[in-house]
Amino acid sequence: MSVGHVARVFEEAGLPTVVVMAGAFGFRAQGMSLPRTVITRHIGGRPLGAPGDVERQHLVLRAALDLLGSAVSNGTVRELTEPYRAAP
């Protein structure tokens, strides 16, 4: 997955990253050695939530920013438990 390669390049340049992945790809997070990962229970292609679901998108972005500030070790993974919803 190219997002993992891009995240590693950014990290090597000194830019911290958080990768947000849909649950269908969560199993790959460990194999990719990503520094920080948020895994959602959303469908592939919509890791932040459904179009127009601003509340859910904000929740995911807040989780990613919180992880960015709180992760103390490389490879930190946070799984969100909220299921995907098609519309707010």
DSSP file (Angstrom, degrees, kcal/mol; ACC not computed):
  #  RESIDUE AA STRUCTURE BP1 BP2  ACC     N-H-->O    O-->H-N    N-H-->O    O-->H-N    TCO  KAPPA ALPHA  PHI   PSI    X-CA   Y-CA   Z-CA
    1    1 A M    >>        0   0    0      0, 0.0     4,-1.0     0, 0.0     3,-1.0   0.000 360.0 360.0 360.0 124.2    0.0    0.0    0.0
    2    2 A S  H 3>  +     0   0    0      1,-0.3     4,-2.6     2,-0.2     5,-0.2   0.774 360.0  68.8 -64.8 -27.2    1.6    3.2   -1.1
    3    3 A V  H 3> S+     0   0    0      1,-0.2     4,-2.4     2,-0.2    -1,-0.3   0.880  98.9  52.1 -61.1 -35.6    0.3    5.2    1.8
    4    4 A G  H <> S+     0   0    0     -3,-1.0     4,-2.1     2,-0.2    -1,-0.2   0.895 109.1  48.8 -65.4 -40.3    2.6    3.3    4.1
    5    5 A H  H  X S+     0   0    0     -4,-1.0     4,-2.1     2,-0.2    -2,-0.2   0.916 112.1  48.6 -65.6 -43.1    5.6    4.1    1.9
    6    6 A V  H  X S+     0   0    0     -4,-2.6     4,-2.5     1,-0.2    -2,-0.2   0.918 109.9  52.3 -63.1 -43.2    4.7    7.8    1.8
    7    7 A A  H  X S+     0   0    0     -4,-2.4     4,-2.6    -5,-0.2    -1,-0.2   0.915 109.4  49.3 -60.3 -42.8    4.3    7.8    5.6
    8    8 A R  H  X S+     0   0    0     -4,-2.1     4,-2.5     2,-0.2    -1,-0.2   0.903 110.3  50.3 -64.6 -40.1    7.7    6.3    6.1
    9    9 A V  H  X S+     0   0    0     -4,-2.1     4,-1.3     2,-0.2    -2,-0.2   0.922 112.0  47.9 -63.1 -43.6    9.3    8.8    3.7
   10   10 A F  H  <>S+     0   0    0     -4,-2.5     5,-2.7     1,-0.2     3,-0.4   0.924 111.4  50.5 -61.6 -44.5    7.7   11.7    5.6
   11   11 A E  H ><5S+     0   0    0     -4,-2.6     3,-1.7     1,-0.2    -2,-0.2   0.904 107.2  53.4 -61.6 -42.0    8.8   10.3    8.9
   12   12 A E  H 3<5S+     0   0    0     -4,-2.5    -1,-0.2     1,-0.3    -2,-0.2   0.797 106.8  53.6 -63.1 -27.5   12.4    9.9    7.7
   13   13 A A  T 3<5S-     0   0    0     -4,-1.3    -1,-0.3    -3,-0.4    -2,-0.2   0.428 127.2-101.3 -86.2   0.7   12.2   13.6    6.7
   14   14 A G  T < 5S+     0   0    0     -3,-1.7    -3,-0.2     1,-0.2    -2,-0.1   0.561  82.8 127.9  93.7   8.7   11.1   14.5   10.3
   15   15 A L      < -     0   0    0     -5,-2.7    -1,-0.2    -6,-0.2    -2,-0.2  -0.880  55.3-134.9-101.1 114.0    7.4   14.9    9.6
   16   16 A P        -     0   0    0      0, 0.0     2,-0.3     0, 0.0    52,-0.1  -0.376  26.6-165.8 -68.2 145.6    5.2   12.9   11.9
   17   17 A T        -     0   0    0     -2,-0.1     2,-0.4   -10,-0.0    19,-0.1  -0.902  21.4-161.7-131.2 156.9    2.4   11.0   10.4
   18   18 A V        -     0   0    0     -2,-0.3     2,-0.5    17,-0.1    19,-0.2  -0.978  16.6-150.6-133.7 125.5   -0.8    9.1   11.3
   19   19 A V  E     -a   37   0A   0     17,-2.4    19,-2.8    -2,-0.4     2,-0.6  -0.844   4.7-154.8 -97.0 130.1   -2.3    6.7    8.8
   20   20 A V  E     -a   38   0A   0     -2,-0.5     2,-0.4    17,-0.2    19,-0.2  -0.927  20.2-179.2-105.1 121.9   -6.1    6.3    8.9
   21   21 A M  E     -a   39   0A   0     17,-3.0    19,-2.8    -2,-0.6    21,-0.2  -0.929  29.6-117.8-124.7 144.6   -7.2    2.9    7.5
   22   22 A A  E >   -a   40   0A   0     -2,-0.4     3,-2.4    17,-0.2     4,-0.4  -0.506  39.0-109.1 -71.2 149.5  -10.5    1.2    7.0
   23   23 A G  G >  S+     0   0    0     17,-1.5     3,-1.2    19,-0.5     4,-0.4   0.769 114.1  70.2 -54.0 -30.5  -10.8   -2.0    9.0
   24   24 A A  G 3  S+     0   0    0     18,-0.6    -1,-0.3     1,-0.3     3,-0.2   0.764 108.5  36.7 -60.5 -23.7  -10.6   -4.2    5.9
   25   25 A F  G X  S+     0   0    0     -3,-2.4     3,-1.8     1,-0.1     4,-0.5   0.368  86.6 103.3-108.0   2.4   -6.9   -3.2    5.6
   26   26 A G  T X> S+     0   0    0     -3,-1.2     3,-1.4    -4,-0.4     4,-0.5   0.818  71.0  64.5 -57.1 -34.8   -6.1   -3.1    9.3
   27   27 A F  H 3> S+     0   0    0     -4,-0.4     4,-0.6     1,-0.3     3,-0.3   0.746  98.1  57.5 -62.5 -21.6   -4.3   -6.4    9.3
   28   28 A R  H <> S+     0   0    0     -3,-1.8     4,-1.4     1,-0.2    -1,-0.3   0.676  84.3  81.9 -81.9 -17.1   -1.7   -4.8    7.0
   29   29 A A  H <4>S+     0   0    0     -3,-1.4     5,-1.1    -4,-0.5     4,-0.4   0.901  93.2  45.9 -57.4 -44.5   -0.8   -2.1    9.5
   30   30 A Q  H ><5S+     0   0    0     -4,-0.5     3,-1.1    -3,-0.3    -1,-0.2   0.904 111.6  51.1 -67.9 -40.4    1.5   -4.3   11.5
   31   31 A G  H 3<5S+     0   0    0     -4,-0.6    -1,-0.2     1,-0.2    -2,-0.2   0.709 106.5  55.9 -69.0 -19.6    3.3   -5.7    8.5
   32   32 A M  T 3<5S-     0   0    0     -4,-1.4    -1,-0.2    -3,-0.4    -2,-0.2   0.521 100.1-133.6 -91.3  -5.8    3.9   -2.2    7.1
   33   33 A S  T < 5 +     0   0    0     -3,-1.1    -3,-0.1    -4,-0.4    -2,-0.1   0.914  36.6 179.8  53.4  48.3    5.7   -0.9   10.2
   34   34 A L      < -     0   0    0     -5,-1.1    41,-0.2     1,-0.1    -1,-0.2  -0.559  30.2-136.0 -78.7 144.5    3.7    2.3   10.3
   35   35 A P  S    S+     0   0    0      0, 0.0    41,-1.8     0, 0.0    40,-1.0   0.925  85.9   5.2 -67.7 -44.8    4.6    4.7   13.2
   36   36 A R  E    S- b   0  76A   0     39,-0.2   -17,-2.4    38,-0.1     2,-0.4  -0.994  70.6-179.6-144.7 132.1    1.0    5.6   14.1
   37   37 A T  E     -ab  19  77A   0     39,-2.4    41,-2.8    -2,-0.3     2,-0.5  -0.998  16.3-161.2-138.9 135.5   -2.2    4.1   12.7
   38   38 A V  E     -ab  20  78A   0    -19,-2.8   -17,-3.0    -2,-0.4     2,-0.5  -0.976  15.9-161.4-110.2 126.1   -6.0    4.7   13.4
   39   39 A I  E     -ab  21  79A   0     39,-2.9    41,-3.0    -2,-0.5     2,-0.2  -0.934   7.0-166.7-111.0 126.7   -8.1    1.8   12.1
   40   40 A T  E     -a   22   0A   0    -19,-2.8   -17,-1.5    -2,-0.5   -14,-0.2  -0.652  30.2-124.4-105.7 165.1  -11.8    2.5   11.6
   41   41 A R  E    S+ b   0  83A   0     41,-0.7    43,-1.2    -2,-0.2     2,-0.2  -0.091  73.5 121.0 -95.3  33.4  -14.7    0.0   11.1
   42   42 A H        -     0   0    0    -21,-0.2   -18,-0.6    41,-0.2   -19,-0.5  -0.489  69.8 -92.9 -95.0 166.3  -15.6    1.8    7.9
   43   43 A I    >   -     0   0    0      3,-0.2     3,-2.0    -2,-0.2     6,-0.2  -0.355  54.9 -78.9 -76.5 158.1  -15.8    0.3    4.4
   44   44 A G  T 3  S+     0   0    0      1,-0.3    -1,-0.1     2,-0.1   -23,-0.0  -0.263 118.5  25.3 -56.0 138.5  -12.8    0.4    2.0
   45   45 A G  T 3  S+     0   0    0     -3,-0.1    -1,-0.3   -23,-0.0     3,-0.1   0.310 114.7  69.2  88.4  -8.9  -12.3    3.8    0.3
   46   46 A R    X   +     0   0    0     -3,-2.0     3,-1.1     1,-0.1    -3,-0.2  -0.367  47.8 150.5-136.0  57.0  -14.1    5.6    3.2
   47   47 A P  T 3  S+     0   0    0      0, 0.0    -5,-0.2     0, 0.0   -26,-0.1   0.755  78.7  48.8 -64.6 -22.5  -11.8    5.4    6.2
   48   48 A L  T 3  S-     0   0    0      1,-0.4    12,-0.3    -3,-0.1     2,-0.2   0.622 121.3 -97.6 -89.9 -13.2  -13.1    8.8    7.5
   49   49 A G    <   -     0   0    0     -3,-1.1    -1,-0.4    -6,-0.2     3,-0.1  -0.696  57.9 -30.3 124.5-178.4  -16.8    7.9    7.1
   50   50 A A  S >  S-     0   0    0     35,-0.5     3,-2.1    -2,-0.2     7,-0.2  -0.320  74.4 -86.7 -71.8 152.9  -19.6    8.4    4.6
   51   51 A P  T 3  S+     0   0    0      0, 0.0    -1,-0.1     0, 0.0     3,-0.1  -0.389 117.6  17.0 -57.0 132.1  -19.8   11.5    2.4
   52   52 A G  T 3  S+     0   0    0      1,-0.1     2,-1.8    -3,-0.1     3,-0.2   0.319  88.2 120.8  86.8  -8.5  -21.6   14.2    4.4
   53   53 A D    <>  +     0   0    0     -3,-2.1     4,-2.4     1,-0.2     5,-0.2  -0.520  30.0 163.2 -87.4  71.9  -21.1   12.5    7.8
   54   54 A V  H  >  +     0   0    0     -2,-1.8     4,-2.6     1,-0.2     5,-0.2   0.860  68.0  57.5 -61.3 -38.9  -19.3   15.4    9.2
   55   55 A E  H  > S+     0   0    0     -3,-0.2     4,-1.9     1,-0.2    -1,-0.2   0.934 111.0  42.2 -58.9 -47.2  -19.7   14.3   12.8
   56   56 A R  H  > S+     0   0    0      2,-0.2     4,-2.4     1,-0.2    -2,-0.2   0.897 112.4  54.0 -68.1 -40.1  -18.0   11.0   12.1
   57   57 A Q  H  X S+     0   0    0     -4,-2.4     4,-2.4     1,-0.2    -2,-0.2   0.903 109.5  48.5 -61.4 -40.6  -15.3   12.6   10.0
   58   58 A H  H  X S+     0   0    0     -4,-2.6     4,-2.8     2,-0.2    -1,-0.2   0.897 109.0  53.8 -64.5 -40.3  -14.5   14.9   12.9
   59   59 A L  H  X S+     0   0    0     -4,-1.9     4,-2.2    -5,-0.2    -2,-0.2   0.927 111.3  45.0 -59.6 -46.0  -14.4   12.0   15.3
   60   60 A V  H  X S+     0   0    0     -4,-2.4     4,-2.2   -12,-0.3    -2,-0.2   0.918 113.8  48.8 -66.4 -43.7  -11.9   10.1   13.1
   61   61 A L  H  X S+     0   0    0     -4,-2.4     4,-2.5     1,-0.2    -2,-0.2   0.892 110.7  50.9 -64.9 -38.6   -9.7   13.2   12.6
   62   62 A R  H  X S+     0   0    0     -4,-2.8     4,-2.8     2,-0.2    -1,-0.2   0.912 109.6  50.9 -63.3 -41.3   -9.7   14.0   16.3
   63   63 A A  H  X S+     0   0    0     -4,-2.2     4,-2.3    -5,-0.2    -2,-0.2   0.904 110.9  48.8 -61.9 -40.9   -8.6   10.4   17.1
   64   64 A A  H  X S+     0   0    0     -4,-2.2     4,-2.1     2,-0.2    -2,-0.2   0.920 113.4  45.7 -65.5 -44.1   -5.8   10.8   14.5
   65   65 A L  H  X S+     0   0    0     -4,-2.5     4,-1.6     2,-0.2    -2,-0.2   0.885 111.9  51.9 -67.8 -37.9   -4.6   14.1   16.0
   66   66 A D  H  X S+     0   0    0     -4,-2.8     4,-1.5     1,-0.2    -2,-0.2   0.915 110.4  49.0 -62.1 -42.6   -4.9   12.7   19.5
   67   67 A L  H  X S+     0   0    0     -4,-2.3     4,-2.3     1,-0.2    -2,-0.2   0.886 106.0  57.1 -64.8 -38.4   -2.8    9.7   18.5
   68   68 A L  H  < S+     0   0    0     -4,-2.1    -1,-0.2     1,-0.2    -2,-0.2   0.888 114.2  38.9 -58.4 -39.3   -0.2   12.0   16.9
   69   69 A G  H  < S+     0   0    0     -4,-1.6    -1,-0.2     1,-0.1    -2,-0.2   0.684 123.9  37.2 -85.3 -18.3    0.2   13.8   20.2
   70   70 A S  H  < S+     0   0    0     -4,-1.5    -2,-0.2    -5,-0.1    -3,-0.2   0.639  78.1 113.8-112.8 -15.6    0.0   10.8   22.6
   71   71 A A     <  -     0   0    0     -4,-2.3     3,-0.1    -5,-0.2   -35,-0.0  -0.377  36.0-178.3 -63.4 129.6    1.8    7.9   20.9
   72   72 A V        +     0   0    0      1,-0.1     2,-0.3    -2,-0.1    -1,-0.2   0.512  61.8  40.5-107.7  -8.1    4.9    7.0   22.9
   73   73 A S  S >  S-     0   0    0    -38,-0.1     3,-0.9     0, 0.0     2,-0.1  -0.979  86.8 -98.8-141.0 155.2    6.2    4.2   20.7
   74   74 A N  T 3  S+     0   0    0     -2,-0.3   -38,-0.1     1,-0.2   -40,-0.1  -0.439 105.7  34.4 -67.8 141.4    6.6    3.3   17.1
   75   75 A G  T 3  S+     0   0    0    -40,-1.0     2,-0.3     1,-0.2    -1,-0.2   0.646  76.2 165.5  88.9  16.1    3.9    1.1   15.7
   76   76 A T  E <   -b   36   0A   0    -41,-1.8   -39,-2.4    -3,-0.9     2,-0.4  -0.502  14.3-169.7 -69.9 129.0    1.1    2.4   17.9
   77   77 A V  E     -b   37   0A   0     -2,-0.3     2,-0.5   -41,-0.2   -39,-0.2  -0.981   9.0-170.3-123.5 130.9   -2.3    1.3   16.6
   78   78 A R  E     -b   38   0A   0    -41,-2.8   -39,-2.9    -2,-0.4     2,-0.5  -0.986   8.9-156.6-119.6 127.1   -5.7    2.7   17.8
   79   79 A E  E     -b   39   0A   0     -2,-0.5     2,-0.3   -41,-0.2   -39,-0.2  -0.899   7.8-145.5-105.1 127.1   -8.9    1.0   16.7
   80   80 A L  E     -     0   0A   0    -41,-3.0   -39,-0.0    -2,-0.5   -20,-0.0  -0.718   2.8-155.9 -88.0 140.9  -12.1    2.9   16.7
   81   81 A T  E     +     0   0A   0     -2,-0.3    -1,-0.1   -41,-0.1   -41,-0.1   0.589  55.7 111.9 -95.7 -11.3  -15.2    0.9   17.6
   82   82 A E  E     -     0   0A   0      1,-0.1   -41,-0.7   -26,-0.0    -2,-0.1  -0.456  66.2-129.2 -67.5 128.4  -17.9    3.0   15.9
   83   83 A P  E     -b   41   0A   0      0, 0.0   -41,-0.2     0, 0.0    -1,-0.1  -0.334  29.7 -89.6 -75.2 159.4  -19.4    1.1   13.0
   84   84 A Y        -     0   0    0    -43,-1.2     2,-0.4   -35,-0.1   -42,-0.1  -0.384  40.3-162.9 -63.4 142.0  -19.8    2.6    9.6
   85   85 A R        -     0   0    0      1,-0.1   -35,-0.5    -3,-0.1   -32,-0.1  -1.000  16.9-143.6-130.9 135.2  -23.0    4.4    9.0
   86   86 A A  S    S+     0   0    0     -2,-0.4    -1,-0.1     1,-0.2   -33,-0.1   0.792  82.5   7.4 -69.2 -30.4  -24.2    5.2    5.5
   87   87 A A              0   0    0    -37,-0.1    -1,-0.2   -35,-0.1   -35,-0.1  -0.996 360.0 360.0-151.6 148.2  -25.8    8.6    6.3
   88   88 A P              0   0    0      0, 0.0   -36,-0.0     0, 0.0    -2,-0.0   0.520 360.0 360.0 -67.5 360.0  -25.9   10.8    9.4
